[in-house]
């Protein structure tokens, strides 16, 4: 179990506390710009200043999140007046849903209520050990914070004290990762010394084990071993020493993107269920490195940690690192050398999270070790690596590695303009996907992998080169999905032309990100669309999210106009002024006459025909003109 630890001070800090007659947690006032603000002492620094959480003049926390300030001793005094209290209204919250969802919502609400109460002076964040917090009381928890025996096996909440080193900064980030990894909900209460956890019995056990493990993790993520309670949440990946720096540079981003936790076992650790064929057999004729040059030698004895060789030059024996030896005349000698000298990375998380993490790490490893997992000789071993040495039949998800050329996919396009579509497809299905060299790696069920390949093909057919089309993005390019109306994963949305012009690539990316769906225009699926109509396909594995995305699409025009400005009536605006007489005047009045209208391609302006009472469009550079908005609209 996690034990409570009281804040500790160095001798210098303790002397300063006595000299100022102040203590941690004491209510004080801090002077700033000739005005005194209420605050609470947090700590004393080694160089004689006071760290304090300060409050606004009305007694509330800045932005309701708390603010920390470092002040000199002369600018801190014991509180002269009580901090103003802000009235907190109470009410009843009704929650509807499954038990776990309701319990988690109750926990979020109780924690938020306590934060608000602390911010308004109605609760004290500095409680003593064994004292119940406001959130615990609201949740009706026992005084010891533990789960009653009769509720032990179901979804329940429990609380525990937090050590100071895990309650703030990087430690707090690790706590949030622990909740994601174990599929629990964790709330750290104000003051950072207590947390409440919600989940079923196994989830709470795993979260406890992980929370006890976190203080033992080294600065670079090093850990001696993984507790048995977490074995079902772990995968292992061999990372060559040559790729360690590249992987560590991306580690935080990968953890954040996948909701997983990456740790490193000690050097010499062996990943489970792996073969040791990368050990060079005794007696093999090799090349070994000496002072930067390669020389012929023979292997005397080979192990994971070192290799004993006999130099051909004089027959002398020497012991070298595995990455200082390479086999002669073998196509996979470089791979074998990299994998002989490696660290074992442990990924903790739910199975789909772990797969996403593993694929991203494999991609990061390819730059310093080209062909490590993407070469034709490595495909079978890559499958074993991603599945952590388990048989495919024992796993929920499978790995598929397919050449991009066989799918007619352009790797350069997906690495550039198509990267947004690639990420959206991965989220919408969801299916773990990465491009590795000239191959596409997909980890998921058979249906997920099939949908992923289709979505990528749709994106390329619909969007690649759309900027050269006269109708732009909404024209659908070369995409024509004939079975869209019959598919369970697609919701077709028919849009009038004047609404479709507002569905820009930026707007699509925003809706995709918010709803975890995949949006793409097509030509109508073989059925003739009515004049002035466009079809947008809203795809993804979740019915509710698809409907949310479709609603966001239909709200786009009115929403954008409200955010910016109403769409003007050009003729009405022109009736209030002298009619422009030349191109310069039309150009100067564009934003006035056509306020709120869709943007045109660079170099084009709108002009109103006085005789036809109809707008047309002119390219200023060569005076080319057209009445067709589709040719000039910026998509």
CORURWO-V770980 format. One record per residue. N is the residue number from 1. RES is the residue in three letters. OMEGA is omega in whole degrees, 0 to 359 (NA if undefined). D_CENTER is the distance of its C-alpha to the mean C-alpha in Angstrom with 2 decimals. Layout:
n = {N & N}
res = {RES & RES}
omega = {OMEGA & OMEGA}
d_center = {D_CENTER & D_CENTER}
//
This chain:
n = {1 & 2 & 3 & 4 & 5 & 6 & 7 & 8 & 9 & 10 & 11 & 12 & 13 & 14 & 15 & 16 & 17 & 18 & 19 & 20 & 21 & 22 & 23 & 24 & 25 & 26 & 27 & 28 & 29 & 30 & 31 & 32 & 33 & 34 & 35 & 36 & 37 & 38 & 39 & 40 & 41 & 42 & 43 & 44 & 45 & 46 & 47 & 48 & 49 & 50 & 51 & 52 & 53 & 54 & 55 & 56 & 57 & 58 & 59 & 60 & 61 & 62 & 63 & 64 & 65 & 66 & 67 & 68 & 69 & 70 & 71 & 72 & 73 & 74 & 75 & 76 & 77 & 78 & 79 & 80 & 81 & 82 & 83 & 84 & 85 & 86 & 87 & 88 & 89 & 90 & 91 & 92 & 93 & 94 & 95 & 96 & 97 & 98 & 99 & 100 & 101 & 102 & 103 & 104 & 105 & 106 & 107 & 108 & 109 & 110 & 111 & 112 & 113 & 114 & 115 & 116 & 117 & 118 & 119 & 120 & 121 & 122 & 123 & 124 & 125 & 126 & 127 & 128 & 129 & 130 & 131 & 132 & 133 & 134 & 135 & 136 & 137 & 138 & 139 & 140 & 141 & 142 & 143 & 144 & 145 & 146 & 147 & 148 & 149 & 150 & 151 & 152 & 153 & 154 & 155 & 156 & 157 & 158 & 159 & 160 & 161 & 162 & 163 & 164 & 165 & 166 & 167 & 168 & 169 & 170 & 171 & 172 & 173 & 174 & 175 & 176 & 177 & 178 & 179 & 180 & 181 & 182 & 183 & 184 & 185 & 186 & 187 & 188 & 189 & 190 & 191 & 192 & 193 & 194 & 195 & 196 & 197 & 198 & 199 & 200 & 201 & 202 & 203 & 204 & 205 & 206 & 207 & 208 & 209 & 210 & 211 & 212 & 213 & 214 & 215 & 216 & 217 & 218 & 219 & 220 & 221 & 222 & 223 & 224 & 225 & 226 & 227 & 228 & 229 & 230 & 231 & 232 & 233 & 234 & 235 & 236 & 237 & 238 & 239 & 240 & 241 & 242 & 243 & 244 & 245 & 246 & 247 & 248 & 249 & 250 & 251 & 252 & 253 & 254 & 255 & 256 & 257 & 258 & 259 & 260 & 261 & 262 & 263 & 264 & 265 & 266 & 267 & 268 & 269 & 270 & 271 & 272 & 273 & 274 & 275 & 276 & 277 & 278 & 279 & 280 & 281 & 282 & 283 & 284 & 285 & 286 & 287 & 288 & 289 & 290 & 291 & 292 & 293 & 294 & 295 & 296 & 297 & 298 & 299 & 300 & 301 & 302 & 303 & 304 & 305 & 306 & 307 & 308 & 309 & 310 & 311 & 312 & 313 & 314 & 315 & 316 & 317 & 318 & 319 & 320 & 321 & 322 & 323 & 324 & 325 & 326 & 327 & 328 & 329 & 330 & 331 & 332 & 333 & 334 & 335 & 336 & 337 & 338 & 339 & 340 & 341 & 342 & 343 & 344 & 345 & 346 & 347 & 348 & 349 & 350 & 351 & 352 & 353 & 354 & 355 & 356 & 357 & 358 & 359 & 360 & 361 & 362 & 363 & 364 & 365 & 366 & 367 & 368 & 369 & 370 & 371 & 372 & 373 & 374 & 375 & 376 & 377 & 378 & 379 & 380 & 381 & 382 & 383 & 384 & 385 & 386 & 387 & 388 & 389 & 390 & 391 & 392 & 393 & 394 & 395 & 396 & 397 & 398 & 399 & 400 & 401 & 402 & 403 & 404 & 405 & 406 & 407 & 408 & 409 & 410 & 411 & 412 & 413 & 414 & 415 & 416 & 417 & 418 & 419 & 420 & 421 & 422 & 423 & 424 & 425 & 426 & 427 & 428 & 429 & 430 & 431 & 432 & 433 & 434 & 435 & 436 & 437 & 438 & 439 & 440 & 441 & 442 & 443 & 444 & 445 & 446 & 447 & 448 & 449 & 450 & 451 & 452 & 453 & 454 & 455 & 456 & 457 & 458 & 459 & 460 & 461 & 462 & 463 & 464 & 465 & 466 & 467 & 468 & 469 & 470 & 471 & 472 & 473 & 474 & 475 & 476 & 477 & 478 & 479 & 480 & 481 & 482 & 483 & 484 & 485 & 486 & 487 & 488 & 489 & 490 & 491 & 492 & 493 & 494 & 495 & 496 & 497 & 498 & 499 & 500 & 501 & 502 & 503 & 504 & 505 & 506 & 507 & 508 & 509 & 510 & 511 & 512 & 513 & 514 & 515 & 516 & 517 & 518 & 519 & 520 & 521 & 522 & 523 & 524 & 525 & 526 & 527 & 528 & 529 & 530 & 531 & 532 & 533 & 534 & 535 & 536 & 537 & 538 & 539 & 540 & 541 & 542 & 543 & 544 & 545 & 546 & 547 & 548 & 549 & 550 & 551 & 552 & 553 & 554 & 555 & 556 & 557 & 558 & 559 & 560 & 561 & 562 & 563 & 564 & 565 & 566 & 567 & 568 & 569 & 570 & 571 & 572 & 573 & 574 & 575 & 576 & 577 & 578 & 579 & 580 & 581 & 582 & 583 & 584 & 585 & 586 & 587 & 588 & 589 & 590 & 591 & 592 & 593 & 594 & 595 & 596 & 597 & 598 & 599 & 600 & 601 & 602 & 603 & 604 & 605 & 606 & 607 & 608 & 609 & 610 & 611 & 612 & 613 & 614 & 615 & 616 & 617 & 618 & 619 & 620 & 621 & 622 & 623 & 624 & 625 & 626 & 627 & 628 & 629 & 630 & 631 & 632 & 633 & 634 & 635}
res = {UNK & UNK & UNK & UNK & UNK & UNK & UNK & UNK & UNK & UNK & UNK & UNK & UNK & UNK & UNK & UNK & UNK & UNK & UNK & UNK & UNK & UNK & UNK & UNK & UNK & UNK & UNK & UNK & UNK & UNK & UNK & UNK & UNK & UNK & UNK & UNK & UNK & UNK & UNK & UNK & UNK & UNK & UNK & UNK & UNK & UNK & UNK & UNK & UNK & UNK & UNK & UNK & UNK & UNK & UNK & UNK & UNK & UNK & UNK & UNK & UNK & UNK & UNK & UNK & UNK & UNK & UNK & UNK & UNK & UNK & UNK & UNK & UNK & UNK & UNK & UNK & UNK & UNK & UNK & UNK & UNK & UNK & UNK & UNK & UNK & UNK & UNK & UNK & UNK & UNK & UNK & UNK & UNK & UNK & UNK & UNK & UNK & UNK & UNK & UNK & UNK & UNK & UNK & UNK & UNK & UNK & UNK & UNK & UNK & UNK & UNK & UNK & UNK & UNK & UNK & UNK & UNK & UNK & UNK & UNK & UNK & UNK & UNK & UNK & UNK & UNK & UNK & UNK & UNK & UNK & UNK & UNK & UNK & UNK & UNK & UNK & UNK & UNK & UNK & UNK & UNK & UNK & UNK & UNK & UNK & UNK & UNK & UNK & UNK & UNK & UNK & UNK & UNK & UNK & UNK & UNK & UNK & UNK & UNK & UNK & UNK & UNK & UNK & UNK & UNK & UNK & UNK & UNK & UNK & UNK & UNK & UNK & UNK & UNK & UNK & UNK & UNK & UNK & UNK & UNK & UNK & UNK & UNK & UNK & UNK & UNK & UNK & UNK & UNK & UNK & UNK & UNK & UNK & UNK & UNK & UNK & UNK & UNK & UNK & UNK & UNK & UNK & UNK & UNK & UNK & UNK & UNK & UNK & UNK & UNK & UNK & UNK & UNK & UNK & UNK & UNK & UNK & UNK & UNK & UNK & UNK & UNK & UNK & UNK & UNK & UNK & UNK & UNK & UNK & UNK & UNK & UNK & UNK & UNK & UNK & UNK & UNK & UNK & UNK & UNK & UNK & UNK & UNK & UNK & UNK & UNK & UNK & UNK & UNK & UNK & UNK & UNK & UNK & UNK & UNK & UNK & UNK & UNK & UNK & UNK & UNK & UNK & UNK & UNK & UNK & UNK & UNK & UNK & UNK & UNK & UNK & UNK & UNK & UNK & UNK & UNK & UNK & UNK & UNK & UNK & UNK & UNK & UNK & UNK & UNK & UNK & UNK & UNK & UNK & UNK & UNK & UNK & UNK & UNK & UNK & UNK & UNK & UNK & UNK & UNK & UNK & UNK & UNK & UNK & UNK & UNK & UNK & UNK & UNK & UNK & UNK & UNK & UNK & UNK & UNK & UNK & UNK & UNK & UNK & UNK & UNK & UNK & UNK & UNK & UNK & UNK & UNK & UNK & UNK & UNK & UNK & UNK & UNK & UNK & UNK & UNK & UNK & UNK & UNK & UNK & UNK & UNK & UNK & UNK & UNK & UNK & UNK & UNK & UNK & UNK & UNK & UNK & UNK & UNK & UNK & UNK & UNK & UNK & UNK & UNK & UNK & UNK & UNK & UNK & UNK & UNK & UNK & UNK & UNK & UNK & UNK & UNK & UNK & UNK & UNK & UNK & UNK & UNK & UNK & UNK & UNK & UNK & UNK & UNK & UNK & UNK & UNK & UNK & UNK & UNK & UNK & UNK & UNK & UNK & UNK & UNK & UNK & UNK & UNK & UNK & UNK & UNK & UNK & UNK & UNK & UNK & UNK & UNK & UNK & UNK & UNK & UNK & UNK & UNK & UNK & UNK & UNK & UNK & UNK & UNK & UNK & UNK & UNK & UNK & UNK & UNK & UNK & UNK & UNK & UNK & UNK & UNK & UNK & UNK & UNK & UNK & UNK & UNK & UNK & UNK & UNK & UNK & UNK & UNK & UNK & UNK & UNK & UNK & UNK & UNK & UNK & UNK & UNK & UNK & UNK & UNK & UNK & UNK & UNK & UNK & UNK & UNK & UNK & UNK & UNK & UNK & UNK & UNK & UNK & UNK & UNK & UNK & UNK & UNK & UNK & UNK & UNK & UNK & UNK & UNK & UNK & UNK & UNK & UNK & UNK & UNK & UNK & UNK & UNK & UNK & UNK & UNK & UNK & UNK & UNK & UNK & UNK & UNK & UNK & UNK & UNK & UNK & UNK & UNK & UNK & UNK & UNK & UNK & UNK & UNK & UNK & UNK & UNK & UNK & UNK & UNK & UNK & UNK & UNK & UNK & UNK & UNK & UNK & UNK & UNK & UNK & UNK & UNK & UNK & UNK & UNK & UNK & UNK & UNK & UNK & UNK & UNK & UNK & UNK & UNK & UNK & UNK & UNK & UNK & UNK & UNK & UNK & UNK & UNK & UNK & UNK & UNK & UNK & UNK & UNK & UNK & UNK & UNK & UNK & UNK & UNK & UNK & UNK & UNK & UNK & UNK & UNK & UNK & UNK & UNK & UNK & UNK & UNK & UNK & UNK & UNK & UNK & UNK & UNK & UNK & UNK & UNK & UNK & UNK & UNK & UNK & UNK & UNK & UNK & UNK & UNK & UNK & UNK & UNK & UNK & UNK & UNK & UNK & UNK & UNK & UNK & UNK & UNK & UNK & UNK & UNK & UNK & UNK & UNK & UNK & UNK & UNK & UNK & UNK & UNK & UNK & UNK & UNK & UNK & UNK & UNK & UNK & UNK & UNK & UNK & UNK & UNK & UNK & UNK & UNK & UNK & UNK & UNK & UNK & UNK}
omega = {180 & 182 & 179 & 176 & 179 & 178 & 180 & 179 & 174 & 180 & 178 & 180 & 180 & 178 & 180 & 178 & 180 & 181 & 182 & 184 & 178 & 178 & 179 & 181 & 182 & 175 & 182 & 171 & 183 & 182 & 176 & 178 & 177 & 180 & 182 & 180 & 175 & 182 & 176 & 181 & 178 & 180 & 175 & 182 & 181 & 183 & 167 & 177 & 183 & 173 & 184 & 169 & 184 & 183 & 174 & 179 & 181 & 177 & 181 & 177 & 176 & 180 & 180 & 181 & 181 & 178 & 182 & 182 & 175 & 185 & 174 & 184 & 182 & 182 & 179 & 177 & 176 & 183 & 180 & 180 & 177 & 177 & 180 & 177 & 178 & 183 & 178 & 177 & 178 & 180 & 182 & 179 & 179 & 182 & 179 & 179 & 178 & 188 & 183 & 179 & 179 & 180 & 180 & 178 & 177 & 180 & 179 & 183 & 181 & 179 & 179 & 178 & 179 & 178 & 180 & 180 & 177 & 182 & 182 & 176 & 181 & 177 & 183 & 181 & 185 & 181 & 179 & 179 & 181 & 181 & 180 & 176 & 178 & 181 & 179 & 179 & 180 & 181 & 180 & 183 & 174 & 183 & 180 & 177 & 183 & 182 & 177 & 185 & 183 & 180 & 189 & 187 & 182 & 176 & 184 & 178 & 175 & 181 & 179 & 178 & 179 & 172 & 182 & 185 & 180 & 186 & 181 & 174 & 181 & 179 & 179 & 177 & 178 & 178 & 179 & 176 & 180 & 179 & 180 & 182 & 186 & 178 & 176 & 174 & 184 & 176 & 174 & 186 & 180 & 184 & 175 & 183 & 182 & 179 & 177 & 186 & 178 & 178 & 176 & 188 & 182 & 180 & 179 & 178 & 180 & 180 & 177 & 181 & 181 & 179 & 176 & 180 & 188 & 179 & 180 & 182 & 180 & 184 & 181 & 179 & 181 & 180 & 184 & 182 & 180 & 180 & 182 & 180 & 184 & 185 & 181 & 181 & 187 & 168 & 182 & 178 & 176 & 179 & 179 & 177 & 180 & 181 & 185 & 183 & 181 & 180 & 182 & 177 & 182 & 189 & 183 & 179 & 181 & 178 & 182 & 183 & 187 & 182 & 181 & 180 & 183 & 179 & 184 & 176 & 182 & 176 & 181 & 177 & 183 & 176 & 183 & 174 & 177 & 176 & 182 & 183 & 180 & 172 & 179 & 182 & 177 & 180 & 182 & 177 & 189 & 168 & 180 & 185 & 176 & 181 & 174 & 181 & 181 & 182 & 182 & 179 & 178 & 180 & 176 & 179 & 184 & 175 & 180 & 187 & 183 & 180 & 176 & 184 & 173 & 182 & 180 & 186 & 183 & 178 & 181 & 180 & 179 & 177 & 186 & 176 & 180 & 182 & 176 & 179 & 176 & 180 & 180 & 171 & 173 & 185 & 182 & 182 & 181 & 179 & 181 & 180 & 180 & 184 & 175 & 181 & 187 & 169 & 178 & 176 & 177 & 178 & 178 & 179 & 173 & 190 & 181 & 177 & 181 & 179 & 178 & 180 & 182 & 180 & 179 & 178 & 177 & 178 & 179 & 182 & 186 & 183 & 177 & 182 & 185 & 179 & 183 & 180 & 186 & 180 & 182 & 180 & 187 & 189 & 181 & 181 & 176 & 177 & 179 & 183 & 182 & 180 & 176 & 176 & 181 & 175 & 183 & 181 & 180 & 185 & 178 & 184 & 179 & 177 & 176 & 178 & 187 & 175 & 180 & 182 & 181 & 179 & 183 & 179 & 182 & 183 & 181 & 180 & 181 & 176 & 180 & 183 & 183 & 184 & 179 & 178 & 180 & 180 & 180 & 179 & 180 & 181 & 189 & 189 & 345 & 179 & 178 & 183 & 173 & 173 & 183 & 185 & 178 & 182 & 176 & 178 & 180 & 178 & 181 & 176 & 181 & 179 & 180 & 181 & 179 & 178 & 181 & 180 & 178 & 183 & 179 & 178 & 178 & 182 & 182 & 181 & 184 & 192 & 185 & 179 & 183 & 183 & 179 & 180 & 180 & 180 & 174 & 187 & 187 & 178 & 178 & 178 & 180 & 185 & 178 & 183 & 188 & 183 & 185 & 182 & 183 & 185 & 178 & 185 & 184 & 174 & 179 & 178 & 178 & 185 & 172 & 183 & 183 & 174 & 182 & 182 & 180 & 182 & 180 & 179 & 178 & 180 & 177 & 181 & 180 & 181 & 178 & 182 & 183 & 186 & 181 & 177 & 181 & 185 & 180 & 174 & 170 & 186 & 177 & 175 & 177 & 177 & 183 & 177 & 176 & 180 & 179 & 180 & 176 & 179 & 177 & 179 & 176 & 188 & 179 & 186 & 185 & 183 & 184 & 181 & 178 & 179 & 177 & 180 & 179 & 178 & 179 & 179 & 183 & 178 & 191 & 186 & 181 & 181 & 181 & 179 & 179 & 181 & 182 & 181 & 179 & 179 & 186 & 172 & 187 & 181 & 178 & 179 & 181 & 181 & 181 & 185 & 174 & 182 & 180 & 187 & 182 & 184 & 181 & 180 & 176 & 181 & 182 & 185 & 183 & 185 & 179 & 184 & 185 & 179 & 177 & 181 & 179 & 180 & 176 & 176 & 181 & 177 & 181 & 175 & 175 & 175 & 179 & 176 & 184 & 182 & 182 & 184 & 183 & 181 & 172 & 191 & 182 & 172 & 189 & 187 & 184 & 178 & 176 & 183 & 179 & 174 & 185 & 179 & 183 & 183 & 190 & 182 & 178 & 182 & NA}
d_center = {30.61 & 28.97 & 31.75 & 31.91 & 32.49 & 34.19 & 33.16 & 35.26 & 36.89 & 38.54 & 42.25 & 41.73 & 39.43 & 41.92 & 44.80 & 43.07 & 42.46 & 46.17 & 47.34 & 45.42 & 46.21 & 42.58 & 40.28 & 36.59 & 35.86 & 38.95 & 39.01 & 39.89 & 40.14 & 38.58 & 40.29 & 38.36 & 40.23 & 43.45 & 41.88 & 41.19 & 37.96 & 37.53 & 35.16 & 34.64 & 35.05 & 31.98 & 33.44 & 35.87 & 35.03 & 37.11 & 38.47 & 39.98 & 37.58 & 36.16 & 32.51 & 32.38 & 30.22 & 31.95 & 32.54 & 33.64 & 37.36 & 37.10 & 35.58 & 31.99 & 28.89 & 27.39 & 24.77 & 25.16 & 22.75 & 25.41 & 26.39 & 27.60 & 30.50 & 32.62 & 36.30 & 39.57 & 42.06 & 44.39 & 41.76 & 41.19 & 43.72 & 44.05 & 43.32 & 46.49 & 45.52 & 43.27 & 39.86 & 40.03 & 38.65 & 36.96 & 37.94 & 35.30 & 36.07 & 35.60 & 35.23 & 34.34 & 31.00 & 31.39 & 28.57 & 28.86 & 26.91 & 26.64 & 27.40 & 24.00 & 22.46 & 25.44 & 25.26 & 21.62 & 22.51 & 25.57 & 23.67 & 21.31 & 24.48 & 26.53 & 24.06 & 23.74 & 27.54 & 28.06 & 25.88 & 27.95 & 31.14 & 30.46 & 29.72 & 33.01 & 35.08 & 35.62 & 34.01 & 34.00 & 30.81 & 33.07 & 34.40 & 36.43 & 35.65 & 36.56 & 36.42 & 34.49 & 31.94 & 32.09 & 29.04 & 30.75 & 33.92 & 32.30 & 30.83 & 34.30 & 33.23 & 35.99 & 36.87 & 35.57 & 32.10 & 32.39 & 32.32 & 35.86 & 37.28 & 37.76 & 34.04 & 32.78 & 31.81 & 30.05 & 27.06 & 27.79 & 26.69 & 27.66 & 27.44 & 27.76 & 28.35 & 25.79 & 27.02 & 26.75 & 24.63 & 21.75 & 22.01 & 20.72 & 18.50 & 16.76 & 18.45 & 16.88 & 13.33 & 14.59 & 16.02 & 12.87 & 11.46 & 14.89 & 14.71 & 11.63 & 13.35 & 16.67 & 15.81 & 17.65 & 17.47 & 18.15 & 19.59 & 20.82 & 23.97 & 25.41 & 26.90 & 24.24 & 26.87 & 26.28 & 23.56 & 23.90 & 22.29 & 22.48 & 22.60 & 25.26 & 27.43 & 25.49 & 22.11 & 23.84 & 25.56 & 22.47 & 20.72 & 23.96 & 24.16 & 20.69 & 21.38 & 24.68 & 23.14 & 20.68 & 23.61 & 24.90 & 21.91 & 23.01 & 21.60 & 20.11 & 18.88 & 22.34 & 23.70 & 27.15 & 26.46 & 24.42 & 26.23 & 27.67 & 25.97 & 22.57 & 23.90 & 22.80 & 19.12 & 19.36 & 19.39 & 20.96 & 20.66 & 23.27 & 22.11 & 25.16 & 26.12 & 26.21 & 22.44 & 21.46 & 20.96 & 18.80 & 16.46 & 16.44 & 15.67 & 12.28 & 11.77 & 9.68 & 7.17 & 7.39 & 7.31 & 4.21 & 2.65 & 5.76 & 6.77 & 9.75 & 12.23 & 14.15 & 17.79 & 20.87 & 24.28 & 27.43 & 29.00 & 31.26 & 29.24 & 29.48 & 26.83 & 28.42 & 30.05 & 30.22 & 33.45 & 34.96 & 36.35 & 34.89 & 37.58 & 40.34 & 43.55 & 46.46 & 48.94 & 46.47 & 47.40 & 44.53 & 43.77 & 42.80 & 41.74 & 44.16 & 43.82 & 41.44 & 43.68 & 43.74 & 46.94 & 48.26 & 48.24 & 48.53 & 46.25 & 48.24 & 45.54 & 41.80 & 39.10 & 35.32 & 35.98 & 38.82 & 41.39 & 45.12 & 46.86 & 50.36 & 50.74 & 52.92 & 54.53 & 56.40 & 55.32 & 53.81 & 50.97 & 47.63 & 44.31 & 41.10 & 37.33 & 36.01 & 34.22 & 37.64 & 39.15 & 38.80 & 40.75 & 43.19 & 43.31 & 40.33 & 37.65 & 34.83 & 36.16 & 33.20 & 30.72 & 33.07 & 33.34 & 29.58 & 29.14 & 32.18 & 30.54 & 27.04 & 24.87 & 23.40 & 19.70 & 18.90 & 15.60 & 15.45 & 13.79 & 14.79 & 16.29 & 13.88 & 10.90 & 13.35 & 14.38 & 11.08 & 10.93 & 14.64 & 14.66 & 12.31 & 14.59 & 17.58 & 16.76 & 16.40 & 19.74 & 21.56 & 22.17 & 24.28 & 25.54 & 26.13 & 26.90 & 25.73 & 24.11 & 24.84 & 28.62 & 30.86 & 32.17 & 28.77 & 27.62 & 29.26 & 27.99 & 24.37 & 24.78 & 26.15 & 23.42 & 20.50 & 22.60 & 23.40 & 27.05 & 27.48 & 29.50 & 27.69 & 29.80 & 28.43 & 24.76 & 23.10 & 21.28 & 22.82 & 21.91 & 23.47 & 24.00 & 25.68 & 27.11 & 25.71 & 29.34 & 30.29 & 27.86 & 29.00 & 25.50 & 25.31 & 22.83 & 23.52 & 22.70 & 19.34 & 18.54 & 19.64 & 20.12 & 18.82 & 15.30 & 14.12 & 16.16 & 14.87 & 11.18 & 12.73 & 15.01 & 12.53 & 10.84 & 14.38 & 16.28 & 14.03 & 14.90 & 13.32 & 14.63 & 15.19 & 18.19 & 20.13 & 23.20 & 25.09 & 23.70 & 21.05 & 19.52 & 18.59 & 18.01 & 18.87 & 22.08 & 24.79 & 24.20 & 20.44 & 21.26 & 24.10 & 22.17 & 19.50 & 22.41 & 24.05 & 21.17 & 20.78 & 24.56 & 24.66 & 22.27 & 24.42 & 27.68 & 26.81 & 25.10 & 26.29 & 28.96 & 28.93 & 29.68 & 33.13 & 33.93 & 36.31 & 34.29 & 30.86 & 27.66 & 29.29 & 31.95 & 29.77 & 30.86 & 32.24 & 30.23 & 32.43 & 31.02 & 34.29 & 33.03 & 30.31 & 32.51 & 32.92 & 29.38 & 27.54 & 24.10 & 25.21 & 26.41 & 28.58 & 28.94 & 32.10 & 31.96 & 34.93 & 34.94 & 34.85 & 31.59 & 30.02 & 30.49 & 27.92 & 25.17 & 23.95 & 21.16 & 19.22 & 19.95 & 18.96 & 15.51 & 15.15 & 16.52 & 14.49 & 11.17 & 12.80 & 14.60 & 12.63 & 15.88 & 17.48 & 20.29 & 23.10 & 26.73 & 29.57 & 33.37 & 34.20 & 34.50 & 38.17 & 39.39 & 40.70 & 38.77 & 40.93 & 41.61 & 39.00 & 36.25 & 32.92 & 30.73 & 26.98 & 25.38 & 22.54 & 21.14 & 18.86 & 19.47 & 19.70 & 22.89 & 21.85 & 18.75 & 21.06 & 23.64 & 21.28 & 20.25 & 23.98 & 24.91 & 22.51 & 24.10 & 27.58 & 26.86 & 25.65 & 29.09 & 30.30 & 27.02 & 26.92 & 30.61 & 30.27 & 27.56 & 29.67 & 33.32 & 35.59 & 36.70 & 40.16 & 43.37 & 44.52 & 48.18 & 48.29 & 46.92 & 49.42 & 52.25 & 51.77 & 52.26 & 54.41 & 53.39 & 51.64 & 54.12 & 52.13 & 48.74 & 48.04 & 48.57 & 46.40 & 43.58 & 43.94 & 43.82 & 40.87 & 38.53 & 41.48 & 42.85 & 39.62 & 37.31 & 34.20 & 34.91 & 32.46 & 32.24 & 34.37 & 33.80 & 34.66 & 38.43 & 39.35 & 40.93 & 42.32 & 46.08 & 48.07 & 51.22 & 54.00 & 56.20 & 53.67 & 51.61 & 48.51 & 45.75 & 45.32 & 43.13 & 44.29 & 42.81 & 44.37 & 44.67 & 47.09 & 48.00 & 46.74 & 46.36 & 45.23 & 45.11 & 42.11 & 38.91 & 36.89 & 37.99 & 36.77 & 33.78 & 30.58 & 27.83}
//
